[in-house]
Amino acid sequence: MKYWLLTTEYPPFFGGGISTYCYHTAKMLEQHKHSVSVFVHDVAVQSTTIVNDGMIRIIRFNATATKSTAFLGHVTNISYEFANLIKEFIKSEGEPDIIEAQEYLGIAYYLLQFKYLGYKWCKDVPVLVTMHSPSFLYMEYNHVSEYRYPNYWICEMERFCLQAADHIVSPSRFMVDELSKRFTLNHQNISVIPNPYSFRELQSTIDGGNEIIFFGKLTVQKGILQLLNYFKQLWDEGFQRSLTLIGGQDIVYHPEGLSMGAIVRKKYKSYLSAGLLKLEDRIEPSAIEKRLEKAEVIIVPSNNDNLPYVTAEMMSLGKIVLVSEQGGHREVVENEISGFIFDHEKSGSFRQQLITILELDKQKKQEISSRAQKRISEYFGYQKIYESKKQVIDLVVLQKSSKTKFPYIRFNQAVSKNGTSSKGNKNISVVVPYYNMGRYLDQTIRSVKNSSCEVNEIIIVNDGSTEEESIKKLDAYRAVAGIVVIDTVNKGVGAARNTGIKAASGEYVAVLDADDIVEPEYYAIATKVLSTYENVHFVGCWTRYFEGSNKIWPTFSPEPPLILYHNLINSSAIIFKKESIIAAGLYDTKMTFTGLEDYASVISMLAVGYGGIVIPEPLFRYRVRENSMIRDVTKDKKNILVQYISNTFSSLFSSYSHELVNLYNTNGAGIQYDNPTLDYYLSDKIPFLGKHSQKVIKLIKRNRCTKKIAYKLYRFLKK
């Protein structure tokens, strides 16, 4: 089997849970003679490096090949680069049997987008997603604002990966239950399989152990604040045993703007001075066994956790663990048999269990230590985990059923009355609204005629042109086969589009302004998607500006609530199912000002359940003109138009009111945004860099050495 594993963490540079999982998964598959390729994002390499370790091939890459850092935020760029790298490897050496990716940070977002859009290089490759630590869950527990950009978009990418995966594997039932409380999966393809773990058999011994240790990252989610509160109560009552915290202290606690280490040192200064609390930084994996040699008990007090490897690691060392009820570790630890469990929700539970452990005699401790090692060997053993995972892999690989619905994140999209179509890309009409655009029309028409798919007709709607040159140019097209010219009095671009759509004979209708152009493959890809999915009613793409600019505007599938907060899609070059745009009411011609008709048309589609998607490639080219209509849309006009749109479709907006309130309160007015992947908040905090602030932020995030400097800058700016 040819197995490809996508990750943001892999040894030797990472010691976290995802890194440990990927290492053991690769080793487990190698033991069973499978060819494993690990694709890992690594800022330490210049481009792409490949190292072979037996049957395991490790491909490390820096996310710079596509240059998408120019228009995508740091995390979203990594996902796009993953997709590009996988495409290049598939073109070079063929498809793998299966691809596995973490859900964390949505690294498979673009890979899955391209898969569902029917791109040949990946459409038939099964994608398995392993759920480790979804940001939208852990941000909640770490008191990080999920709604602040780009956090919310990263969470959306993760949610899409979970919806679009051919199958999901979760290491614990606990995490499946936690997910179901916050998110509705539209499929039932999910299995609970513990993480694989192999360890060197050691003689279980508890001689001389007298340290009480927390080992892991100092975060709220890991339960560090509750743990310290429990010990403060004990110390204040005369308890004399010390607690040692070992782990990364540099994670910022956002509500305070301080690192967790700084917060602990400040709040528990007197206990540190008295020697009751001890702080140690993270240690290398190779030093763990030696450092924890004298541990009497290891505490894993998570507020919410999947299946932290620290539990397996400590139990494999024969250590007695005290874990919380609030995590997948409760499924591993047999209370008072192979370890101990306490419950944050039960008063006195932690105290009682800790005292019980400390009062155990030597023989009882030895029995629990031995049973802990045996439990880990049985629960996480390679052979057992492999057999379970192989069953899932075989199921996913063999399950080649065609999909008729696109996996939206949450919006319950309606289906077409006619379902899917077999006509594909041979039934499209292109509607070109035209007002005094004679100097650009030839280039626009030429781009349509160069399409790789057959276009039924081009309908030019002359919206009362007055310019002599433009009228003459239009007359030259009246007798051209395949082109229909319709003359109307001037009523605006929305009315002109409506006229053309009504007159179109195609099952699909594309709108295209008379000064813009499309790439040859755009209509072929879009109509193929529309003919495949019964719940996709319109398709857009990324925009590449030309003449006045050469930038790319990356757009995104317009799902609520984000599409209601601000526009995510360039809707002036959309391809619709004709029946859907007509059913939605066509373009609104009653708006007070011109400029947001396109945005309103998308909202009108969503209001009746007609969803759309975006092709993540710049297949539409928008001409930047000094006298273009959009330049006349002032901020005040935008506010009035957005108010009109929200009033018109108040029911749809009301359905997402609490999300919209949080987005507005966290980020400010939506009209100032057009790209949810960017870190606008931090760039606002660096006003002296002006337009260059986003570039500086991306450089910081791509380089480990600059992160400590960035943290100091962050603290300074928070003051």
RAPE-V209793 format. One record per backbone hydrogen bond with DSSP energy under -0.5 kcal/mol. CO is the residue of the C=O (numbers start at 1). NH is the residue of the N-H. If there is no record, write none. Layout:
co = [CO/CO]
nh = [NH/NH]
This chain:
co = [1/1/2/2/3/4/5/6/7/10/16/17/18/19/20/21/22/23/24/25/26/27/28/29/30/34/35/36/37/37/38/38/39/40/42/47/49/51/53/55/55/56/56/57/57/58/58/59/60/61/62/62/64/67/68/68/73/74/75/76/77/78/79/80/81/82/83/84/85/86/87/88/89/90/97/98/99/100/101/103/104/106/108/109/110/111/112/113/114/115/119/119/122/124/126/126/127/127/128/128/129/129/130/130/131/134/134/135/137/138/139/140/144/145/148/148/149/150/151/152/153/154/155/156/157/158/159/160/161/167/168/169/170/172/173/174/175/176/177/178/178/179/179/183/188/189/191/191/202/206/211/211/211/212/213/213/214/214/217/219/220/221/221/223/224/225/226/227/228/229/230/231/232/233/234/234/235/242/243/243/244/244/245/245/246/248/249/251/252/253/253/253/258/259/260/261/262/263/264/266/268/269/270/271/271/272/276/278/280/284/284/285/287/288/290/292/294/294/297/298/299/300/305/306/308/308/309/310/311/312/313/314/315/319/320/321/321/322/323/325/326/327/328/329/329/333/334/334/334/339/339/340/342/343/345/346/348/349/350/351/352/353/354/355/357/361/362/363/364/365/366/367/368/369/370/371/372/373/374/375/376/377/380/381/382/383/384/385/386/387/388/389/390/391/392/393/394/395/398/404/404/406/411/416/423/424/427/427/428/428/429/429/430/430/431/431/432/433/434/437/437/438/440/441/442/443/444/445/446/448/454/457/457/458/458/459/459/460/460/461/461/462/462/467/468/469/470/471/472/474/474/475/477/480/482/484/484/486/488/492/493/494/495/496/497/498/499/500/501/507/508/509/510/513/517/519/520/521/522/523/524/525/526/527/528/529/529/531/532/533/534/535/537/538/539/540/542/542/543/543/544/546/546/551/552/553/553/557/559/561/561/562/562/568/569/570/571/572/574/574/575/576/576/577/577/578/579/580/581/582/596/597/598/599/600/601/602/603/604/605/605/606/609/609/611/611/613/614/615/615/617/617/619/620/620/621/621/622/623/625/628/629/630/632/634/635/636/637/638/639/640/641/642/643/644/645/647/649/650/651/652/653/654/656/657/658/659/660/661/662/663/664/669/670/675/676/678/679/680/681/683/686/687/689/690/692/693/694/695/696/697/698/700/703/703/704/704/706/707/708/709/710/711/712/713/714/715/716]
nh = [3/35/97/98/37/100/39/102/41/13/20/21/22/23/24/25/26/27/28/29/30/31/32/34/33/36/3/57/5/39/40/59/7/61/45/62/60/58/56/36/57/53/58/38/59/51/60/40/49/42/64/65/67/70/71/72/77/78/79/80/81/82/83/84/85/86/87/88/89/90/91/92/93/94/126/4/128/6/130/106/107/109/112/113/114/115/116/117/119/118/122/123/125/126/99/128/166/167/101/130/131/169/103/132/171/137/138/139/141/142/144/143/146/148/151/152/681/154/155/156/157/158/159/160/161/162/163/164/165/129/191/131/193/176/177/178/179/180/181/181/182/182/183/185/190/168/170/193/204/209/213/296/297/244/215/299/216/246/219/224/223/303/304/227/228/229/230/231/232/233/234/235/236/237/237/239/238/212/245/278/214/246/247/280/216/218/261/260/254/256/257/258/253/263/264/265/266/267/268/269/272/273/274/276/277/275/243/245/247/287/288/288/291/292/293/295/210/211/213/322/215/324/328/328/311/312/313/314/315/316/317/319/318/321/298/323/340/300/342/327/305/330/331/332/333/335/337/338/339/336/337/323/325/346/347/349/352/353/354/355/356/357/358/359/360/365/366/367/368/369/370/371/372/373/374/375/376/377/378/379/380/381/197/385/386/387/388/389/390/391/392/393/394/395/396/397/398/399/400/534/535/408/413/419/426/427/507/508/456/457/431/510/432/459/433/512/461/514/463/440/441/442/444/445/446/447/448/449/450/451/456/430/459/460/484/432/461/462/486/434/463/464/488/471/472/473/474/475/476/477/478/478/480/483/458/460/486/462/464/496/497/498/499/500/501/502/503/504/504/578/429/576/431/516/621/522/452/525/526/527/528/529/530/531/532/532/533/421/534/536/416/537/577/613/575/615/619/620/545/553/622/548/624/545/554/543/555/559/563/564/565/565/566/556/571/573/574/513/511/576/539/509/578/580/581/582/583/584/586/585/600/601/602/603/604/605/606/607/608/608/610/609/414/611/537/538/540/616/542/617/542/619/519/544/622/517/623/546/625/628/631/632/633/634/638/639/640/641/642/643/644/645/646/647/648/649/650/653/654/655/656/656/657/660/661/662/663/664/665/666/667/668/672/673/678/150/680/683/684/685/686/689/690/692/693/696/697/698/699/700/701/702/703/706/707/707/708/710/711/712/713/714/715/716/717/718/719/719]
